[in-house]
Amino acid sequence: MKSFRQLRDDGALLINAYVATVTTIALAAFIGSWLVLGIEPLGDRWLEAAVLLAVLVWSEMRPINILRAGTVEHVVASTTFAFTIFLVFGVVPAMVSIALASLTADVLGRKPPIKVMFNVAQYWVAWGAAGAVFAAVGSGADAWQDELFTSRWYLAVLAAGATYFAVNNLLVGLVVGISSGGRVWPEIRSTFTSEWSTDVVLLALAPIVVIVAEQSIVALPLLLLPIVAVYRSVSISAEKQYLALHDPLTDLPNRFSFTSVLAARVEAAEPGTKAAVILFDLDHFKDINDTLGHQAGDDLLRMIGPRISGVLPDGSTVARLGGDEFAVLVPALSGPHDAFRIARSIADALREPFTLEGFSIEVKGSIGIAIHPDDGADGDALVKNADIAMYVAKSHGTLVERYDEELDHHSTRRLQMVGEMRNAIAEGDMLLYYQPKLGLADRDVTEVEALVRWVHPRLGLVEPSEFVPLSEYAGLIRQLTTHVLREAVEQISRWRAAGLDLVVAVNLSARGLHDGTITDEVAEILGASDIPPQLLRLEITEGSIMADPEQALRVLEELAQMGVRLSVDDFGTGYSSLAYLQQLPVDELKIDRSFISHLVNSEGDRVIVRAIIDLARNLGLSSVAEGVEAPGTLRWLADARCVQAQGYHIARPMPAGAFTEWLTVFRNGPSSDEGVVPLGSSGWS
């Protein structure tokens, strides 16, 4: 089975072969027209020819953007003046003139050479065919000397115009069909149906221009005045229409434009064909926006469209739906596997570093796919279902998900879970599990992290990746945080009564950090207990701190004055400055697990982790590596003088009672250079 890249390469080969064929025919048409029909001297009509040529070039360089079937297309009025030159001076002058105009517009517009070549070639073939028909209906090679405005002349004009329209749009439809993955006939049909109204008007204007030019060259500029006025009026109207259909920041199609294009594609879909709607948003975009500034965030959004367009098949549409959410329509797929390949190409493109404010920033996205007609019969259903798939990809951390019916059940389940979560918090069904943090120097456990778990009576164990984001969305995160804090402090008190002085760490959300109530809640909970504040630690992600650094600093200083210990969680992902880090009243840096998971095999990750460990030590802070799942990782961290480690290789999170038993076995069990003894299975090797 061919890869997506191979399919793109095959398509490029077909395009190149097609353009080469059309170019060869165009050269033959030009030479044949020159030899058979010849060129008449301009004589005293050089001024008329110069005026028409100037207007032709001007109109070719100033296209009008017009909405057709939800798609903005460029329409040029140069057809009128090319046809006028054709009727007055002959085929070869018309071909030379339109070539000059097309080359000027395309070169200044920096179009790829293959498009520049094709545009000239298609004009030459179309006007060459029109010349042959005009001569056949008229008096052969002398048809341009026939008397004007007779019935035979009008018949020849009609036949030549129809020939130009047919050949030109056939050539364009073929190239669009080939580039969009083989949908040739639908594209040809679409081109003819969408272009006929504009082309007919433009071609019909040419005889009027001829009549005026024949009467007086002085009258030609007078005719141009109303034409230019109409042209400008249409341009202004079209510009307003364009702005209404495009996002002002990124210049990408907006939501309305995208849904219009999608509806047109669904309506025109033929049996057996498939298309894909791909939705994605940027993970942690708010952290970048708040840390580097809104201008940097806007710059990033502007870079997304060109970056993503470069990895999509020809004919695809990229749109900004709002915020940091984007949509892609791929109009032709050979199968669902194509959609996944394209989605992964999008993910790879996003991971390539962006340069913002002098920083090299890597961006990750969550991507959802819906395929027509399998995953939705209309545009609204496809967008909704792709959005559901994107939500699942984000909450599960799976990068790419395709919609299926089960996801709809999950969506309904999430709505049901909001009320159930509120009751679970109130009734104590949210349980705390504890994961030890192992000291790598003394190989003892004096700290644990409290991790909330929801044991649902009907659904079983619900993962935090599902209910924590839901609690934030539903406005329950404050109640959940308060519940976790109370349970953690009560457990600290129980362990102290049993002779265990353990520090318990609790995660604090961004909303909890910035809503201004957390200090009062912590003070109240600690005041109602008998524990020293130093046994409670709060972990705050670097991104949460940098979302509002001034507010974060105020809150953290108040918490530190109470005696609560503070950690920067997920360190290395939030773009904080070292100068700002020195101001924070924290005593611990937790290295993000993304740097730990591939530590043994990644020299880059080892360099970063060692730098963070050294930084923490030089600032007088403790360093903690989370996500340790391999013995080699643990040994390397110990050699690098990391202070603590946490992860499945040491112990999984467990209820308080099970952790107490584990700690007893750990402290009293065998110990050696090979490591610890987690729950009866030995250790670090």
N, C-alpha and C positions, 0 to 999 in steps of 0.2 A: 504494500500500500504506500502511495507516495505521501511524503510529508507536505505540510503547508508551504514550506519554502520551495520545495520542488514544483508544486503546483503553480506558485507565483513565477518561478523561472520558466516553466512551460508556457505560461500566459505571455511572458515577455517575448519569448521566441516567436509566438504566433503574431503578436503585435508587430514585431520587427519585420517579419516576413510579409505581413499585409501592407505595411507602409512602403516597403521596398517595391512591392508589386504595383501599388497605386502610383508611386513616383515614376516607375518605368512607363506606365501607361500615360502619365502626365507629360513626360518628355516626348513621347511619340505623338501625343495630341498637339503639343506646341509646334513640333517640327512639321507635322502634317498640315496644320493650319497655315503655317508660314508658307510652305511650298505650294499648297493647293489654292488657298484663298488670298495669299499675298498681303501686302501692306500698301495702303494708299498714302501718298505724301500729304502732310498736314496743310501745306500751302499757307493761305492767310487765316487758317482756323487754329493756329497754334495757341492763341490766347484762350479760345474756348476750351481747347484740350487741357491747357495748364490749369484753368479754373476748375474744371471737372476733376482733374487728378488731385488737386489740392483738397477739394471737398471730400473726395473718396478717402484719401489718407486720414484726414481729420475725423471723419465719421467712423473709420475702422478703429481708431485709437480711443474712441469714446463710446464704449458699449453702454447699453441701458440694462439694468438688472430688473428682470421681470419674473414674477412668481408663476410657475406652471406646475400643476399637480403637486403643490407643496414644496417644489424645488425652485430655488432661485437660479435662473439661467441668464447668460449674457447674450443680448441681442444687439447687433450692429446694423446701422442704416446704410452701410456702404454698398449693399446689394443694389439699391436704387441707382447709384452713380456708376457702379461697374456696368450695369445693364445699359445705362445711357451711353457710356463710352462704347460698349459693344455695338449698339444700334447706329451710332453716328460714325465711328471710326473703324469698326471691324473687330474680329475675334482676337487677333494678335495684340493690338493695342490694349484691349480689355484685359487680356491675360497678363501682359507686362505690368499694367497699372495695378491690378489687384495683387500681383505678386509683391510689388513695391510696398503697397499699403500693408499687406499682411506681414511681410518681413519687418517693417518698421515697428508695427504694434507688438509683434511677438518678441522681437529682440529687446525692445525697451521694457517689455513686461517680463523679461528673463524666463521665458518658457524653455523647456528642454528642447534640444535640437531636433529630436524625433517629432515633437509636436509642431515645431516650426516648419519642418519639411512636409509633414502631412497636410498642414493647412494650405500651403501653396499648391501642393499636388492635387488636393481635392478640388480647389478652385479651377485649376487648369483642365482637369478631366471634365468637370461640369460645364465650363464655358466652351471647351473644345467640342463636346457633344452638342451643346446648344448651337454653336456655329454651323456644324454639319447639318442640323435640322433646319436652321434658318435658310441656309443655301439651298437645301432640297426643296423646301416649300416655295422659296423665291425663285430667282432665275440663276441658280447655281452660284459660281464664284462671283458673279456680277450683281448678286442680290442687294449689296450695299449701295449700288448705283440706281436701284429701282426707285420709282417715284414714291415719295413718302405719303403716308396717310391714305393709301388706297386699301380696298378690302383685302387684296393679296398681301399687302405689307402688314396689315393688322393680323392676318392669319399667321404669317410667318413669325411675327412678334409673339403671338400667343403660343405657338408651337415651341419656339425657342425658350420662352419663359418656363413653360411646363417641363421641358427637357432638363433645363438647369435645376429646377426644383427637385425633380425626381432623382437625377444622378447625384446631386450634392447631398441630399438627405439619405440616400441609400448608402453612400460612402461613409457618412457620419454614423448612421445606425449600425453599420457593420463594425466599425472600430469600437464603438461603445459596447456592443454586444460581446465582442471578443475580449475586451478588457474586463468585463464584468463576470467572466467565467463561463461564457458559452451561451448566454441567453440572447442569441442573435435576432431571431424573429421578433420576440417581444420588444426588443430595443428599436428595431427598424420600424415596427408599427407605432411605437410610442413617439419616435422622432417625427414621422410623417404627420401623425395626428396633432402633435403639439406645435409644429412649425408652420403648418399650412396657412393659418390665419395671418401670421406676421409676414411670411415670405410673399404671399399673394399681394398684400398691400404694398410692400416695398417694390416688387416687380412691376405692379400696375402704375406706380408713380413715374417710372422711367419714361414711358411715351409722352407724359405731360412735360417732363423736363426737356425732351427732344423738341416738342412743339415750341416751347418758349425759346430754346436755343436757336431754332431755325428762324424764328421771327426776328430776334435781335440779341446779340451778345450782351448788349446793355441791359436787357430785360432779365438776364439770367441771375445777376445778384439780387434783383427785386424778388424773384421767385425763391431765392435761398433764404431771404429774410423770414417769411412765414414758416418755411421748413425748419429753420433753426429755432424759431420761437416754439413751434410745436415740439421739436426735439427736446428743447430745454424743459418745457412743461412736463413732457412725459418723463424726462430724467428725474425731475424733482419729485414727481408722484411716485416713480419707481424707487427712488432713494428712501422716501418715507416708508414705503412698503418693505423695503429691505431692512430698515432699522427696526420695524415692527416684528420682523422674523428672526432677528439676530441678537445675540447677547452683546451688549455694548462693551463689556470688558474684554472678552476673548474673540469677538467677531465670529464665533461659531453659531450655527443655528440654535435657536432657543427651544424651549419645550413645545410651544405651539407649532413651530416649523417642523420639529422632529416628528411630532404626532401626525402632522399632515403628510409628510413623506412616508411615514410608516403606513398610514391608512391607504395611500395610493398604491404602495407595494403590495399590501394585503389584497386590495381589490383587483389588482392586475395579475395576481399569482395564478399560475397554471397548475393543473393537477400534477402531483409528483415532485414539485419544486419545494425547496425549503429555504427559509431565511432565518436570521438570528438577531434578536435584540440582546445586547450586552450592556448592562449597567455596572458602573463602578464608582466608588468614591475613594477619597484619599484618607488613609488612616492617620490620626494624630495631626490633621491639618491645622487644628486650632492651636496646637503647641507651636507650630512653625509661625503661624500668623501672629500669635501673641508675643513670641520670643523675638522674632526678627522684624516685626512690624507689619502693618497692613499692606504697605507698598510691596514688601517682599512676597507676602501672600498673594497679592494680585499678580505679581510677576510670575509666580509659579503657575497660577491658573492659566495665564496667557501661554505658557510653554507647553501645557498639556496637549492642546489640539494638534500642533505641528508634530510633536513627538509621537503621539498615537497614530496620526494619519500615516506616518511613514511605515507602519507595520501592518496596515490593513489592505485587503484586496481593493483593486480599483472599483469605483462605484459605491463604496461604503460611505456612510454619513456619520460624522462625529458631531455631537451636540452637547451643550452645557444645559442641564436641566435646572440648575440653581445651586448656590453654595459651592461645595466641592464635589457635586455629583454630576457625572457625565454619562452619556448614552451613545451607543454605537449601533447602527443598523448595517448588517451585512446582507445584501439583497439576494445572494446566491450561495448556497452551500452544496457540497457533494454529499454531506452527511453530518450527523451531530459531532463526529470527531473533529471536523473542521472548526466548529465553534469553540471547542476546547483548545485547539491549537492557537486560534486567534486570541482567545482570552489569555493564554499563557504568554503569547507574544506581547500583549498589552502589559501584563505584569512585569515581564522582563524589561520592557521599555521604560516603565515607571521606576524600576530599580536602578537604571542608569543615573548617576549623580546629576543633580541640577545645581547650578551655581547661583546662589542667592546672597547678596550682600557680602560677597567674598567668601562665603561658606560653601562647601560641597555637601549637598543634602541628598540623602537617599529617601525615596518616597515609596511606601507600600500602599496597595489598594486592595479592597475587597470587591470581588467581581461576581455578578449573578448573570445567568444565561437563561433565556427563554427562546424556544425554537418554534417557528410557524411552519405548519399548522399544529404540530404535536402538543405544544404547551399553551396554546391560545388561538382562538379563531379570529380575533380582531386585535387592533392596535392597543386598546386600553387594557385588555387582558394580558397581552404580552409584556407591556411595561410593568403592570402590577406584579405579574409572576416573576419577572426578572428582578424586581425590587425585593420580593420575598426571598429569592435565592441569594441575593446580595446580603441581606440581613443574616441569613444562616451562615454564609461564608465568613462574615465579620464576627459573629458570636462564637463560632466554632474554631475560628482561626485557620480555616482550610483554604483560603485564598480564592478558590474558584468553586462555585456550586451551580448546578443546573436545576431548574425548577422541576419538582415532581409533586404529585398530589399530596404526599405526606407533608410537604412543607406548608400547605394550606392548613392542614390539621394543626401543625405547630403554631401557625399564626393565630388560629382560634384558641389554641391552648394557651398562648401567651396572654390573650385578653382575659381568659378565665383565671389565669394564674395571678393576675394583679390583685383581685379580691382575696384569693386564697393566701397570697403572700402576706397581705395585711393581717389576716387572722393568724397565720403561722408565727409572725413576729410577736403578736400580742399573746399568743398561747404558748410560746416557748418551743415551737417546733423547729426553729433554726438552731442547729447544734454546732458546737465548736469542736473542731479537730485540731490536734497540736502536732507540729512537725519540729523536731529538734534542730538546733544549730550547733554544730560540733566545733569545739575549739581545736585548731590544728596543732597548737603547741603542746597543750596539756592533755589533749584528747579526752576532754570532759565536756559535758553538756550542762550549761548553766542558763541557757536561753532557749525559748521555743517561740514559734510563730503560730498565732491563733488563726485558723482558717474556717470560715463559716460553711456549713453544709445544710442543705434542706432535704430532710427525709419526708417526702410527700406520701401521705397515706394511700394515694391512688397511683401516682406516677413513679413511686420509688425515689431513688436518689437523684435529685435534680442538680446538675452541674452549676457551679458558680458562674461559669461563662455564659449561662443562659439567664439566671435570675438576678445577678448583680446589675448587668446593663438594663434589665427590665425594671429593677428597683429605681435606677436613676431616671429612666424614662417616665415612670409612674409617680415620681416624687416621694418614693419610700426609702430613699437611701439614708436619710437622716435617722428615721426610726430604726432601720437595720443597723446603722453604725452605733446608735445608742444601746441597742440590745446586745451587740457583740462586746462593747466596752463593759457593760454591766456583768455579763457572763464571764468575761476574761478576768475582771477584778475579783469576782467571787471565787473563781478557780485559784487565783493567786493566793487568796486568803485560806482556802482549803489546803493547798499544798504547804503553806507556811505552818499551818496547824499540824501537818504531818512531818514537819522538819525539813521541808524542801523550799529553799529560797530561790525560785526561778523567775527570771525576767520573762514576761510575756509580751510579745509584739502584736499589735493590731494594725491592720491597714486602714488608712484614712483616705477617703475619696477626695477628688478635687472639689466637689460641691461642699463636702464637710469642712474642707480647709478654708473655703472662701465665703461661706454663708454667715460668718460672724458669731455663731452660737457654740462652736465646739469647745472653746475654752471654758465657758460656763458649765457645759455638760460634764466635761472631764473633772472640773473642780467639784461639782456636786457629787459625782460618782465616787471620787477619791475621798471626799469628806465624809461620806456615809460608810466608809470602810476603815479597816485598821491597818492597811498595808502602807509601806513607805512608797511614795510616788516613784522612786527610782526603779521599782519592779515593773512598772508599766512603760512600754516603749510604743511609740506611734511611728508607723512607716508611711512616708509620703512620697509619691513618685516625683521624679525630677520634672516631668512634664507638668504635673499639677502645680508645683512651686512656680515654674516659669510662666504659667498662665497669667498670674498676677503677682509678680515678685514682691512688690511693696506690701500688699495685704498679707502674703504668705510670711514675710519676715516678721510683721507685727504679731501674727498669731503664734508663730513658732517661738518667738521670744517670750510671750506670755506663758506658753506651755513649759518652756525650759525653766522659767522662774518658779514654776510649781514644783520642779524637780523631775518632771517626766523626761524620759530619754527619747531622743528623736533620731530617725534614720532617713536618709535619702534613698528611696527604692528605685529600682530599674536605672541605676546610674549609668550614664553613657549614651542615653537616647534623647535627652531633653534639651540639649544645646545651651546649658548653663555656662556662664563664664567662671573662670577660676576666682576672679576678684569677688564675684557675688557669692561663690561657694564659701569663701573665707568669712563672710558676714553671717552665715547661717549658724544658729546655735545647735548644731547636730553633732553627734559623736560617732556616726557610723555611715559608711557608704555600702550599699548593696549593689553588687555588679550585676547588670542585666543578664538574664539567662541566655539571651541570644549570643553573647560573647563566650559563654561557658560551654554550650552544647557541642561545639565543634573544636574545642580548645586543643585537643591532642593533635588533630590533623591540620589545623589552620595556623600558620605562622602569623598572619595578620591579627587573628584573635588573641594569640599569645602576647604579641607586642602591646595590644590595647589593654589586656587584663593586667599585665605586669606594670604598665604605666599607671593604671588606676590604683593598684595596690601600693605602689611607691608614693603616689600622690596622697593617698589616705594617710600613710605612715608619716609623711613629711608635714601634714597638717594636724597631726596628733589624733587622727580618727581611726576607728576600727574598720576593717574591710571584710565583707561577707560575700562569698560566691554562692549564688542560688542556681538550682537546676543541675546539681552534680549527679550524674547518672552512670559514671564509669570509674573504675578504680584508677586508671591512668590519669584521669582528670584530677582526682583527689590527691594523688601523689605529687603531681605537678604544682598544684596550688600550695601544698605544704612546703615544697622546695622554694616557691616564690614568696614565702612568708605571708601568705594570706592568713588573716586571723581566724575566721570561721568559715564553715561550709554547710550547705543545706541542700538536700535533694534526695531523690528516691534511692540512690545507692547507700545512703546512710540510714534513712528510714522514711517510710511514707507517713502522711498525716494520719493520726489515729485519735480516738476518743480519749478523754482525760484518764480514765481508769486503765486503758490499755497502755497509754504512754507511761504511767507510773510503774507498771509492771516491766515495760521495756527498759526504763531507766535503771531499775533495780538489777535486771539481768546485765545490762550494759556496764554498770559500775562495778558489779561483783563478779562478772564473767572474766574469761581469759582475755588478756591483752598482750599485744606484741607489736612489732614494727609493721606487721601486715594490716593492723587496723582494728576496727570495732566489731562488736557482735550484735547485729540488729535482729532482734526477735528470733533468736535461736539459729540464725544462719550466719556463718562467718563471712567476713568483713571486707577489707579494702583491696585484697589481692586481685 
